[in-house]
Amino acid sequence: MMFPAIRFAPALCGLFLVSLLQGCINLGPDYVRPDAEVQVDWLNNTDSRVSSAPPTDPRWWQAAFHDAVLDQLLEMALQENLTLRSAGLRVLQSQQQLAIAIGSQFPQQQQATGSASRQKQNLLIFNNYNLGLNLGWELDFWGRFRRLVESSSASLEASVAGYDAAMVSLVSQVSQNYILIRTYEDRLVAARLNIKLQEESFRIATAKFNAGEVSELDVKQAETLLNNTRASVPELEISLQQLKNSLAILLGKPPHDMNSLLAETSGIPDAPPSIALGMPQDLLRRRPDIRVAERQLAAQSAQIGFAETDLYPHLSIGGTVGSSAMHSNDLFKSETEFWSLLGAFEWDVLSYGRLSSNVRLQDAIFQQLLVDYRNQVLQAQGEAENAIVAYLKSHQQLESYRAASEASRRAVEVAVIRYQEGEMDFNTLITTLASNVQQQDLLAATRGSVSSNLVQVYRALGGGWELRDNRDPVEMLPDSTKNEMRARTNYWDGVW
C-alpha cells in the first residue's frame, strides 16, 4: 500500500504552490525609530564631581556603598521579589503571543479526520471507513499576518524592557529602604544620646532647685524638653519598623523580624563625592522605560497595517485529501481516493466606513504613543537632572551640617559646665540643648539624603538592568515557578 502523502502529492503540491503567491505586499507604514529631543550635556557638566564617562559596573551599589548587608539584601530581592517574577511571566506571555502570531502564517486549518461506521439495511450490513486531511489557508497577500508578527515581536521586546524596568525599580527601592533604615537607626541613636544629656541637665536643675539656687522654672523647663525628646523616639521607631516591613515585602516575604538580616551595620552607607553619568543621549539606550515606550510605538505601527488589510479581500485556499472504502484494507487504493482544492475570498465591501475608522483609530493611537514616547524622553532627562543637582547640593549641605553638629555638641558641653557652676542662666542652656537635638537629627537625616539621592541618580540613569546580561528573563524565573508550570502543563524550555 502506497503511503497516502505520496499518492496525494499532486494535490498537496498544488495547494502549497498557490501559497507562494502570498507575501507580495505589506500594507501600512514601515516603522522607523522616531527622533526625540535630547540635551547635549548635563547642566552640571562643569562640576568637577561629575564625569561624562559611562558607569561601568552594573552593580553600581557595590562600587558606591561597599556595604555587605546591602549586597546580600539585593541578591535576595533579585531572586525572590514577586513583582520582578510577575514581569518575567509577562515576558513568557509575550513569547507565546509571538509564537501564536508566527503560527498564523501557516495553514490555519490542519485537520486530520477519520470515521468508521456500520449500517444494517434489509438484512445487509454496510461498513464505511474514511481517513482524510483538511487544509485551509488564508493567504498573507496583504501582509496581514506579517504585520501581526511584527507587532507581537515588538510587544515581546517591550515586555523584556518592562522586566528591566522592574529590575531597576527593585534595586533602587531596596537600596532606598535600606538607607532609610540605617538613617532612622542613626536618628534614634542621636535622640537617645540627647535624652542622656537632657537627663543629666534635669538632674542638675533639680539638685540646684533643692539647694535653693534656682527656681522651679528651671526644673520644669528641663523636664519639658526631656519628655518632648523622649516622645520623638516612638515616632522614629514606628517609621523604622514600617521601613523594615516594606523591605521584607521587597524581598518576597511577609513582614517579619528583620533584625537578624540587619544586625551587621556600619551605619549609613557613605556616598562617593563624584559620579560617572555618561551622556544624556545614553538615556535612550539605558532607560528601560524609554525602551518600553519605543517598542510599544513599534508594535502599534504594525497594527495600522494590520487594520488596513481589512479594507481588502481576504484570499483563502484549501483542500481535502483522503480515502473512503467499505473495507479497511481497501483504504488508499486508487479507486478509493478522493481530493479537492478550493479557492475563496471574503471582502467586507459594505463595512468600508467602519474599517476606515479603525485604521484612523490605530493611527491616532500611534500618534498618542509617539507623543508619550517623546514626553518619556523629556521626563527622563528631567528626572536625571533633578537627581544630579539634589546629589551634588546635598553633599554641600552635609558639610555644613557636620560643622554645625560639631559646634552644637561642643556648645552643649560648655553650657552644661557653665550652668552647673552658676555662670549661665537655664534659658541659655535649654536653648543650647534644644538646638543640639535638631542639629544631630539633621546631620543623620542629611547623611541619609546624600546616599538616597545617589540611588535616585542611578535610578534616573537606568542603572541596574544590565545585571540580566542579555539572558532571557523567562530563564531567570525561580525553579519553584518552573516546577509549578511543569506540574500543570508538562511545559518548559519553550517546548512541549
Stockholm file with secondary structure:
# STOCKHOLM 1.0

chainA/1-496         MMFPAIRFAPALCGLFLVSLLQGCINLGPDYVRPDAEVQVDWLNNTDSRVSSAPPTDPRWWQAAFHDAVLDQLLEMALQENLTLRSAGLRVLQSQQQLAIAIGSQFPQQQQATGSASRQKQNLLIFNNYNLGLNLGWELDFWGRFRRLVESSSASLEASVAGYDAAMVSLVSQVSQNYILIRTYEDRLVAARLNIKLQEESFRIATAKFNAGEVSELDVKQAETLLNNTRASVPELEISLQQLKNSLAILLGKPPHDMNSLLAETSGIPDAPPSIALGMPQDLLRRRPDIRVAERQLAAQSAQIGFAETDLYPHLSIGGTVGSSAMHSNDLFKSETEFWSLLGAFEWDVLSYGRLSSNVRLQDAIFQQLLVDYRNQVLQAQGEAENAIVAYLKSHQQLESYRAASEASRRAVEVAVIRYQEGEMDFNTLITTLASNVQQQDLLAATRGSVSSNLVQVYRALGGGWELRDNRDPVEMLPDSTKNEMRARTNYWDGVW
#=GR chainA/1-496 SS CCCHHHHTHHHHHHHHHHHTTCCSCCCSCCCCCCCCCCCSSCTTTTSTTEECSCCCCSCHHHHHHCCHHHHHHHHHHHHHCHHHHHHHHHHHHHHHHHHHHHHTTSCSEEEEEEEEEEEEETTEEEEEEEEEEEEEEECCTTSHHHHHHHHHHHHHHHHHHHHHHHHHHHHHHHHHHHHHHHHHHHHHHHHHHHHHHHHHHHHHHHHHHHTTSSCHHHHHHHHHHHHHHHHHHHHHHHHHHHHHHHHHHHTTSCSCCCTTTTCSCCSSCCCCSCEECCCGGGHHHHCHHHHHHHHHHHHHHHHHHHHHGGGSCEEEEEEEEEEEESSGGGTTSGGGEEEEEEEEEECCGGGHHHHHHHHHHHHHHHHHHHHHHHHHHHHHHHHHHHHHHHHHHHHHHHHHHHHHHHHHHHHHHHHHHHHHTTSSCHHHHHHHHHHHHHHHHHHHHHHHHHHHHHHHHHHHTTTTGGGGTTCCGGGGSCHHHHHHHHHHHSCBTTBC
#=GC SS_cons         CCCHHHHTHHHHHHHHHHHTTCCSCCCSCCCCCCCCCCCSSCTTTTSTTEECSCCCCSCHHHHHHCCHHHHHHHHHHHHHCHHHHHHHHHHHHHHHHHHHHHHTTSCSEEEEEEEEEEEEETTEEEEEEEEEEEEEEECCTTSHHHHHHHHHHHHHHHHHHHHHHHHHHHHHHHHHHHHHHHHHHHHHHHHHHHHHHHHHHHHHHHHHHHTTSSCHHHHHHHHHHHHHHHHHHHHHHHHHHHHHHHHHHHTTSCSCCCTTTTCSCCSSCCCCSCEECCCGGGHHHHCHHHHHHHHHHHHHHHHHHHHHGGGSCEEEEEEEEEEEESSGGGTTSGGGEEEEEEEEEECCGGGHHHHHHHHHHHHHHHHHHHHHHHHHHHHHHHHHHHHHHHHHHHHHHHHHHHHHHHHHHHHHHHHHHHHHTTSSCHHHHHHHHHHHHHHHHHHHHHHHHHHHHHHHHHHHTTTTGGGGTTCCGGGGSCHHHHHHHHHHHSCBTTBC
//
